[in-house]
Every structure is written in C-alpha cells, then in structure tokens.
C-alpha cells in the first residue's frame, strides 16, 4: 500500500513518515503542501490513501494548508488528517475552528471513542499526546464526531459518506498509546474502500554528489575484559587532540543511556568535513593530509560517502560502529526549505568520519574497540586494536584526576545580546504566536558573551 503524505511544513511529518512506512511496508511519498497542484498529483501518480500532516497556522488560510483542502474536497481515496489536517477536514465541510479554552502542547490526554472503524481495538479510553491551540468548535452535518477528550473537545471526525477521517491528537508521538494500531486501522479501512492498490515507483532526485563504487569495509572488533572510565580515557588519550568525539552518557540507568562512545578519524578512512551552506560547498580533510573542496550539499555528500563506505559489523548491543559524528548548524535550514536569516562565523556543519571507536557499556562494565577498514587498511586496524588494548589496560582501575577549581571572572566581562525590555517583548510575541496556532514550541534564547578564553575539556568536566 502506498500513501501520499502531504507535509504542512511540520516537524512531526517525518515521525508520520516512519510510522506509515512501518505499517504499509512501503515508504510514503512526501509532498509539501505548495509543491504541486492536486490535479497534477492525481494525474501523475497513483496512491492508495492520503495522510495530511499537522502544521502551523489555520485551515481557513489557504497558504497554511495548500493542497490539503483539495485533497479533502476532491479525493476519491481515503484521507486521514492529523491535527491541522483534522481541522482542515472540518473547515472544508463548513465546520468552525476557534481558539481552545485551554492550550494543549506536549501533554497527554485521555481520548474516548466509538471503538470501531479508525479506533477498533484501541483501549477505552487511551492516552494521546496533543499539540494544538485551535479546536473544532462546530461540527458540520456531513461529519460526525467519533472521539472526544474527557473535557468534550473533538478528538476525531469521520465523513458520513466519504472515506475521510481526522484526529486532533498525534498518533505518531512516542507517548501516544496505540498510535501504530490507529494507523493500521486506517490501512484496513483504505483496503476496504479501494479497488486498486498498485505501489508507485519512487522518483529519486539526482544527487549533487554521485556515489562512487562501494568499498569493502570491514568492522574489526575486540571486547575487553577490563573496565575503564570514559572520562579518564578521553582525558588521557584524546584530551589534547583537536578532532575527537565523546558521546557521553548523561544517565547510565536501565532503559536510558546505556553506552558512551569515544571516536576519532585516526585511521586511513578518517575525514574532517566542514560545510558552508551559503556557498553550497564542502571541505574535506582526509587522514593522509589531503584537502579537497567541492560544490555540494553536506547532506548529499554524507549520503554519497555512507553509500560508498557502507559496512556490516558483528552483532553488538549498540548501533554506532563508526561513521559521521559532529554537529549540524541551524544555518543548514537553508538547505531544507527555510529562509536563511543568520550567518554564523563558524562552519555550518562540522563532522568527523570516525573510523576508530571505543564503546563503553555502562551496564555490563565492558569496553568494545572498533576499527573500520578496507582490505588495504586491515593491518593498521588490527595494530590499533592491539595498541589501544594495551593503553586501556594501563588505565584500568584508575579514575580521572579532579578538575581544578575555576578562576572566577568578573561579571562585567559578560555582555548580553538583548536588554530586559527587548527580551520580554520577544517572550510576549512568542506566546502570541503559540496562541494563534503558528507554533507549538518556540526556542527563545539570548546570548551572553565574554572574551575570556576557556579550555573546553576541563569546562565540560566541571559542568
């Protein structure tokens, strides 16, 4: 079964993408709400059903929902609207959308339902995550309510004659109970209503960087019998290094962050990659000292390299066996459809292709060594495993030295980007946007700067 997923420019769209892919066995085709006309999509593609994503804004504003309205009005195949898509369903058939008496963002709510159709087999009630400032306040004749919150807010709608449904909550949220079952029910309802279910071939766009023939990459692995503290290992082995990664488990408790990783681009496959989004360029420094710059998106470059350097390793209790690690800056939003409003003095992305990894299992108190290598680098990988094993054995049973107390800098050395009145104005504007349904969450920050030099590693250890 193939789903058309209409993206209303929402951060939850790809949560829906993965959920639909899991249920259908085929990845949905994602189309942004202003990317194509509904007529063109119908003429050029065949779909079994449609899902309309959540999103900011109001369904009455065409620019906020785009082709979602046409899908609900003209589609002859099943359609499920989520959050904004649910409100759009009500709007298309004459319903009224109003401000909620109580804003609900990132909160669980009990949903009571009719126990059939879209909600067949779900507990009564079940808990769902809600993110909305607007609600369906008047339901048109063509639709019927199939779910409500305990407070009476409409949580589910169904068209009386056509295969159209809407849910105000987020079935794709990790905290929503039985979201997978709801999507499976939508699939069953779709199968019951359609006469043809022919998957559509994926239309892959041409990559900016053509992948090279894949190299034969092996994962050389060794599990140590001794335990070493990650903090000590990083301090002693990598503390003076310019390029290394420490993925430090904050809470090594059952069910939480069980593993820590220390990794570096130390072998023949290692790379140091930086990106300039505005120039659409990527700079690559390899372990042999060569430096190259090419016109490409950082996303296309990484995809090409991961295809070229794909590796299958031994069965391990963790997923990270090496590869790219680092940071992606906000400025990369310009490569994802957003408008660039800020230029950073730092690279827009900084990634290390780490072909040497030390993994720490905090639960079993075990250390794993991993080295990625092609056939030409196999000997170097084995030598690294041996030398690192010897070095870590010397550190076994030791603890990292205490961090020296910080020198106290005068408060006058720090300057704040906005004064108090300006910052309060921005808070008020953020709250207004949330109330209007333009966002469910605003990350509003300011910046305090100081010219005082600091050493990052002791500062991190102290924090």
C-alpha positions as CSV (number, residue, x, y, z in Angstrom):
1,X,0.0,0.0,0.0
2,X,1.3,3.5,-0.9
3,X,0.5,6.7,1.0
4,X,0.7,10.3,-0.2
5,X,1.9,12.3,2.9
6,X,1.1,16.0,2.5
7,X,3.6,18.0,4.5
8,X,2.2,21.2,6.0
9,X,5.8,22.3,7.0
10,X,5.6,20.5,10.3
11,X,8.4,19.0,12.5
12,X,6.2,15.9,13.1
13,X,5.8,15.0,9.4
14,X,8.7,12.5,9.3
15,X,7.5,10.9,12.5
16,X,4.4,10.1,10.5
17,X,6.6,9.1,7.6
18,X,8.3,6.3,9.6
19,X,5.0,5.2,11.2
20,X,3.4,4.9,7.8
21,X,6.4,3.1,6.4
22,X,6.3,0.6,9.2
23,X,2.6,-0.1,8.7
24,X,2.5,-0.2,4.9
25,X,5.8,-1.8,4.2
26,X,6.4,1.0,1.7
27,X,7.7,4.5,2.4
28,X,5.2,7.2,1.7
29,X,5.8,9.9,-0.8
30,X,6.1,13.2,0.9
31,X,4.9,16.3,-1.0
32,X,4.9,19.7,0.6
33,X,1.5,21.5,0.5
34,X,2.7,24.1,-2.1
35,X,5.0,21.8,-4.1
36,X,2.4,20.7,-6.7
37,X,-1.2,21.1,-7.6
38,X,-3.7,18.4,-6.5
39,X,-4.6,17.9,-10.2
40,X,-1.0,17.3,-11.2
41,X,-0.6,14.7,-8.4
42,X,-3.7,12.9,-9.3
43,X,-2.8,12.9,-13.0
44,X,0.8,11.7,-12.5
45,X,0.7,9.4,-9.5
46,X,-1.4,6.5,-8.1
47,X,-2.0,6.4,-4.4
48,X,-3.9,4.1,-2.1
49,X,-4.6,6.7,0.5
50,X,-3.5,10.2,1.8
51,X,-2.4,11.5,5.1
52,X,-2.4,15.2,5.9
53,X,0.3,16.2,8.4
54,X,0.0,18.6,11.3
55,X,1.4,22.1,10.8
56,X,1.4,25.7,12.0
57,X,-1.4,28.2,11.1
58,X,-5.1,27.9,10.5
59,X,-7.1,25.8,7.9
60,X,-9.0,28.8,6.8
61,X,-5.8,30.3,5.3
62,X,-5.1,28.6,2.0
63,X,-1.3,29.4,2.3
64,X,-1.1,27.4,5.5
65,X,-2.7,24.2,4.2
66,X,-2.2,24.4,0.4
67,X,-3.3,21.3,-1.5
68,X,-4.6,19.7,1.8
69,X,-8.0,21.4,1.1
70,X,-8.2,20.0,-2.4
71,X,-7.3,16.5,-1.2
72,X,-10.2,16.6,1.3
73,X,-12.6,18.1,-1.2
74,X,-11.8,16.2,-4.3
75,X,-10.1,12.9,-3.4
76,X,-11.9,9.7,-4.1
77,X,-9.5,7.7,-2.0
78,X,-9.2,7.5,1.8
79,X,-7.7,10.6,3.6
80,X,-6.6,10.9,7.2
81,X,-6.0,14.4,8.6
82,X,-3.8,14.8,11.7
83,X,-4.1,17.9,13.9
84,X,-4.1,20.7,11.3
85,X,-5.3,18.1,8.8
86,X,-8.2,17.3,11.2
87,X,-9.2,20.9,11.5
88,X,-8.9,21.3,7.7
89,X,-11.4,18.4,7.3
90,X,-13.9,20.3,9.5
91,X,-13.3,23.6,7.6
92,X,-13.8,22.1,4.1
93,X,-17.3,20.9,5.0
94,X,-18.4,24.0,6.8
95,X,-17.2,23.5,10.3
96,X,-15.9,26.2,12.6
97,X,-12.4,26.5,14.1
98,X,-11.9,28.5,17.2
99,X,-9.3,29.1,19.9
100,X,-9.1,26.4,22.5
101,X,-10.2,27.4,26.0
102,X,-7.0,25.6,27.2
103,X,-3.9,25.4,25.2
104,X,-2.6,21.8,24.9
105,X,1.0,21.4,23.8
106,X,3.0,18.3,24.5
107,X,0.6,17.0,27.1
108,X,-1.2,13.6,27.4
109,X,-5.0,13.5,27.3
110,X,-7.5,10.6,27.7
111,X,-9.4,10.1,24.4
112,X,-12.8,8.4,24.5
113,X,-14.0,6.9,21.2
114,X,-16.6,4.7,19.4
115,X,-14.4,1.6,19.5
116,X,-14.9,0.9,15.8
117,X,-13.5,1.9,12.4
118,X,-10.5,4.1,13.0
119,X,-10.5,3.2,16.7
120,X,-11.2,-0.5,16.5
121,X,-9.2,-2.5,19.1
122,X,-8.0,0.6,21.0
123,X,-8.4,0.8,24.8
124,X,-11.3,2.8,26.1
125,X,-10.1,5.4,26.8
126,X,-6.5,5.6,25.5
127,X,-3.9,8.2,26.2
128,X,-2.8,10.5,23.4
129,X,-0.4,13.5,23.0
130,X,-2.0,16.7,21.9
131,X,-0.3,19.8,20.4
132,X,-2.9,22.5,19.5
133,X,-4.2,26.0,20.2
134,X,-7.2,25.7,18.0
135,X,-10.2,23.3,18.1
136,X,-13.2,22.3,16.0
137,X,-15.9,24.2,17.8
138,X,-18.8,23.5,15.4
139,X,-19.2,20.2,13.5
140,X,-20.9,20.3,10.1
141,X,-23.7,18.0,9.1
142,X,-21.6,15.9,6.7
143,X,-19.2,14.9,9.5
144,X,-19.8,13.0,12.7
145,X,-17.7,13.0,15.9
146,X,-16.1,9.7,16.7
147,X,-13.8,10.7,19.6
148,X,-13.6,13.4,22.3
149,X,-11.4,14.3,25.2
150,X,-12.9,14.0,28.7
151,X,-13.4,17.7,28.6
152,X,-15.5,17.4,25.4
153,X,-13.0,18.6,22.9
154,X,-13.5,17.0,19.5
155,X,-10.7,14.5,19.0
156,X,-11.9,12.5,16.0
157,X,-14.1,13.1,12.9
158,X,-15.5,10.9,10.2
159,X,-17.3,11.9,7.0
160,X,-20.7,10.3,6.8
161,X,-20.4,9.2,3.2
162,X,-16.8,9.5,2.0
163,X,-13.6,7.8,3.3
164,X,-12.4,10.8,5.2
165,X,-11.2,10.9,8.8
166,X,-9.4,13.3,11.1
167,X,-7.8,13.2,14.6
168,X,-6.8,16.2,16.6
169,X,-4.1,14.3,18.6
170,X,-0.8,13.0,17.3
171,X,-0.8,9.2,16.7
172,X,2.9,9.4,15.7
173,X,4.0,10.8,19.0
174,X,6.1,8.4,21.1
175,X,3.9,8.9,24.1
176,X,0.6,8.2,22.3
177,X,-0.7,4.8,23.2
178,X,-1.7,2.6,20.3
179,X,-0.8,5.1,17.6
180,X,0.5,2.2,15.5
181,X,-2.8,0.4,15.8
182,X,-4.7,3.5,14.7
183,X,-2.6,3.8,11.5
184,X,-3.1,0.0,10.9
185,X,-6.8,0.6,11.2
186,X,-6.6,3.4,8.6
187,X,-4.8,1.0,6.3
188,X,-7.5,-1.6,6.8
189,X,-10.2,1.0,6.1
190,X,-8.3,2.0,3.0
191,X,-8.0,-1.5,1.7
192,X,-11.8,-1.9,2.2
193,X,-12.5,1.2,0.1
194,X,-10.1,0.9,-2.8
195,X,-10.3,-1.3,-5.9
196,X,-6.7,-0.9,-6.9
197,X,-3.6,-0.9,-4.8
198,X,-0.6,-0.5,-7.1
199,X,2.5,0.9,-5.4
200,X,4.1,3.8,-7.2
201,X,7.8,3.7,-8.1
202,X,9.9,6.1,-6.1
203,X,11.1,9.1,-8.0
204,X,14.6,9.7,-6.7
205,X,16.1,13.1,-7.3
206,X,19.5,13.4,-8.8
207,X,22.1,13.7,-6.1
208,X,24.5,16.6,-6.2
209,X,27.4,14.1,-5.4
210,X,27.4,10.9,-7.4
211,X,28.3,7.9,-5.2
212,X,31.5,6.1,-6.1
213,X,31.6,2.3,-6.3
214,X,31.2,0.9,-2.8
215,X,34.3,-0.1,-0.9
216,X,34.6,-3.3,1.0
217,X,34.5,-2.1,4.6
218,X,35.0,-4.4,7.5
219,X,34.4,-3.8,11.2
220,X,37.3,-5.0,13.3
221,X,36.1,-5.6,16.8
222,X,37.5,-6.6,20.1
223,X,35.8,-6.8,23.5
224,X,38.0,-6.1,26.6
225,X,37.7,-7.8,29.9
226,X,38.7,-4.7,31.9
227,X,36.6,-1.6,32.6
228,X,37.9,1.9,32.1
229,X,36.2,5.2,33.0
230,X,35.3,7.1,29.8
231,X,36.3,10.4,31.3
232,X,39.8,9.1,32.1
233,X,40.2,7.6,28.7
234,X,39.2,10.8,26.9
235,X,41.4,12.9,29.2
236,X,44.5,10.7,28.8
237,X,44.1,9.6,25.1
238,X,42.3,12.5,23.4
239,X,42.4,15.5,25.7
240,X,45.0,17.4,23.7
241,X,43.5,16.4,20.3
242,X,41.8,19.0,18.1
243,X,39.5,16.4,16.5
244,X,37.8,13.8,18.6
245,X,34.2,12.9,19.7
246,X,33.0,12.0,23.2
247,X,29.4,10.9,23.2
248,X,29.0,10.9,26.9
249,X,26.1,9.1,28.6
250,X,24.4,11.5,30.9
251,X,22.4,8.9,32.9
252,X,23.6,5.3,32.6
253,X,20.5,3.9,34.2
254,X,18.4,1.0,33.0
255,X,16.3,2.0,30.0
256,X,18.2,5.2,29.5
257,X,21.7,6.0,28.0
258,X,23.5,2.7,28.5
259,X,26.5,3.4,26.2
260,X,29.2,6.1,25.9
261,X,31.4,6.4,22.8
262,X,34.8,8.0,22.1
263,X,35.7,8.2,18.5
264,X,38.2,9.8,16.2
265,X,39.2,10.0,12.5
266,X,42.5,8.3,13.2
267,X,42.6,5.6,10.5
268,X,43.0,5.7,6.7
269,X,39.3,6.2,6.3
270,X,39.1,9.2,8.6
271,X,37.8,12.5,7.4
272,X,37.3,16.0,8.8
273,X,34.3,17.6,7.0
274,X,33.1,21.2,7.2
275,X,30.3,22.9,5.2
276,X,29.4,26.3,4.0
277,X,25.7,26.3,3.3
278,X,25.5,29.7,1.6
279,X,28.3,28.7,-0.9
280,X,26.9,25.1,-1.1
281,X,30.4,23.8,-0.6
282,X,32.0,21.0,1.4
283,X,35.7,21.0,2.6
284,X,37.1,17.5,3.2
285,X,40.4,16.9,5.0
286,X,41.5,13.2,4.9
287,X,43.8,11.3,7.2
288,X,46.6,11.4,4.6
289,X,46.7,15.2,4.8
290,X,45.0,15.9,1.5
291,X,42.4,18.6,1.4
292,X,39.6,19.0,-1.2
293,X,36.7,21.3,-1.6
294,X,33.7,20.5,-3.8
295,X,30.4,22.1,-4.6
296,X,27.8,20.0,-2.8
297,X,25.2,20.0,-0.1
298,X,26.5,18.5,3.1
299,X,23.5,16.1,3.1
300,X,24.3,14.9,-0.4
301,X,28.0,14.5,0.4
302,X,27.3,12.4,3.6
303,X,24.7,10.3,1.7
304,X,27.3,9.6,-1.0
305,X,30.0,8.7,1.5
306,X,27.8,6.5,3.6
307,X,26.8,4.5,0.4
308,X,30.4,4.3,-0.7
309,X,31.6,3.2,2.8
310,X,28.8,1.0,3.9
311,X,29.8,-1.7,6.4
312,X,28.2,-4.6,8.1
313,X,29.6,-5.4,11.5
314,X,29.3,-8.1,14.1
315,X,26.1,-8.3,16.2
316,X,26.6,-5.8,19.0
317,X,24.3,-4.4,21.7
318,X,24.8,-0.9,20.3
319,X,24.2,0.7,16.9
320,X,27.1,3.1,16.5
321,X,30.1,1.3,14.9
322,X,31.7,4.4,13.4
323,X,30.9,6.9,10.7
324,X,29.9,10.6,10.8
325,X,29.6,12.4,14.1
326,X,29.7,16.1,14.9
327,X,27.2,18.9,14.6
328,X,24.7,20.4,12.1
329,X,24.1,24.1,12.5
330,X,20.8,25.9,12.3
331,X,22.0,27.6,9.1
332,X,21.6,24.3,7.3
333,X,17.8,25.0,7.4
334,X,18.5,27.0,4.3
335,X,19.1,23.6,2.5
336,X,15.8,22.3,3.8
337,X,13.4,24.9,2.6
338,X,13.8,27.6,5.3
339,X,14.8,31.2,4.7
340,X,18.3,31.9,5.9
341,X,18.2,34.8,8.4
342,X,21.6,34.4,10.1
343,X,25.1,33.8,9.1
344,X,27.5,32.1,11.5
345,X,31.2,32.8,11.9
346,X,31.6,29.0,12.4
347,X,31.2,26.3,9.7
348,X,27.5,25.5,9.2
349,X,28.4,21.8,9.8
350,X,31.4,20.1,11.3
351,X,31.6,16.3,11.0
352,X,34.2,13.7,11.6
353,X,34.2,10.4,9.8
354,X,35.4,8.3,12.7
355,X,36.9,5.0,11.8
356,X,38.2,4.3,15.3
357,X,35.7,3.9,18.1
358,X,35.9,3.0,21.8
359,X,32.4,2.0,23.1
360,X,31.6,1.8,26.9
361,X,28.8,-0.4,28.1
362,X,27.9,1.1,31.5
363,X,25.5,-1.7,32.4
364,X,27.8,-4.7,31.8
365,X,31.0,-2.7,32.6
366,X,32.5,-3.7,29.3
367,X,34.7,-1.8,26.7
368,X,34.5,-2.5,23.0
369,X,37.1,-1.4,20.4
370,X,36.0,-1.0,16.8
371,X,38.0,-0.1,13.7
372,X,36.6,0.4,10.2
373,X,39.0,-0.6,7.4
374,X,39.1,-1.6,3.8
375,X,41.3,-4.5,2.8
376,X,44.4,-2.2,2.5
377,X,43.8,-0.9,6.0
378,X,43.1,-4.2,7.7
379,X,46.6,-4.5,9.2
380,X,46.5,-0.9,10.6
381,X,43.1,-1.6,12.1
382,X,44.5,-4.7,14.0
383,X,47.5,-2.8,15.2
384,X,45.2,-0.1,16.6
385,X,43.1,-2.7,18.4
386,X,46.3,-4.1,20.0
387,X,47.9,-0.8,21.0
388,X,44.6,0.6,22.3
389,X,44.0,-2.5,24.4
390,X,47.5,-2.2,26.0
391,X,46.9,1.5,26.7
392,X,43.5,1.0,28.3
393,X,44.8,-1.9,30.5
394,X,47.2,0.6,32.0
395,X,44.3,2.9,32.8
396,X,42.1,0.1,34.3
397,X,41.1,0.8,37.9
398,X,42.1,4.4,37.8
399,X,39.9,7.5,38.0
400,X,40.2,10.8,36.3
401,X,42.0,13.5,38.3
402,X,39.8,16.1,39.9
403,X,39.2,19.2,37.8
404,X,40.9,22.3,39.2
405,X,38.5,24.9,40.6
406,X,37.7,27.6,38.0
407,X,39.0,31.1,38.2
408,X,36.2,33.5,38.8
409,X,35.8,36.0,36.0
410,X,34.3,39.4,36.9
411,X,30.7,39.8,35.9
412,X,31.5,42.8,33.8
413,X,33.3,40.6,31.3
414,X,29.9,39.3,30.1
415,X,27.6,41.2,27.8
416,X,24.0,40.2,26.9
417,X,22.6,40.4,23.4
418,X,19.2,42.0,24.3
419,X,18.3,44.1,27.3
420,X,15.4,43.2,29.6
421,X,12.6,45.1,27.8
422,X,13.6,43.7,24.4
423,X,13.7,40.2,25.7
424,X,10.3,40.5,27.4
425,X,8.9,41.7,24.1
426,X,10.1,38.6,22.4
427,X,8.6,36.4,25.0
428,X,5.2,38.2,24.5
429,X,5.5,37.7,20.8
430,X,6.3,34.0,21.2
431,X,3.3,33.5,23.4
432,X,1.1,35.3,20.9
433,X,2.3,33.0,18.1
434,X,1.6,29.9,20.2
435,X,-1.9,31.2,21.0
436,X,-2.6,31.8,17.3
437,X,-1.6,28.2,16.4
438,X,1.5,29.4,14.5
439,X,3.8,27.2,16.6
440,X,3.6,24.7,19.4
441,X,7.0,25.5,20.7
442,X,9.4,28.5,20.5
443,X,13.0,28.1,21.4
444,X,13.7,31.7,22.5
445,X,17.3,32.3,23.7
446,X,19.6,35.1,24.2
447,X,23.4,35.1,24.3
448,X,25.9,36.2,26.9
449,X,29.4,36.6,25.5
450,X,32.8,37.0,27.1
451,X,36.3,37.4,25.7
452,X,37.7,35.2,28.5
453,X,39.5,32.2,27.0
454,X,38.5,28.8,28.4
455,X,39.7,25.2,27.9
456,X,36.7,23.2,26.7
457,X,37.6,19.9,28.2
458,X,38.0,21.0,31.9
459,X,35.0,23.2,31.4
460,X,32.9,20.3,30.3
461,X,34.1,18.0,33.0
462,X,33.3,20.7,35.6
463,X,29.8,21.1,34.3
